[in-house]
Amino acid sequence: MLGFTGRDAPFTLDEDGGDEYEDVRGASVLVGRLWSGKDRRMTIACPQGSFDGITPQRVYRIMLISKAGCEKRLVAYTGEEIQIVC
């Protein structure tokens, strides 16, 4: 996951099983994310939706790009909302 520091920014990951047009038929998961520039905090929300074969636990590699350089973090995600202060 790549992020740029500065302004607040919401974004959403749309994930499906990779089989043809599952997401068009509603078989997908949306995971909302929000970057708060003031607090240097990224919130990863609980997933919405489902599809066959979903992996509920995963590790995200987060890279934050700023004028000072690049900060890298590995974050374990279990499907519960988490907040990461960078």
Beta strands, then each sheet from edge to edge (+ up, - down):
strand 1: 2-4
strand 2: 9-15
strand 3: 29-36
strand 4: 41-44
strand 5: 48-49
strand 6: 58-66
strand 7: 69-77
strand 8: 82-85
sheet 1: 1+ 6+ 7-
sheet 2: 2+ 3- 4+ 8-
sheet 3: 2+ 3- 5+
end
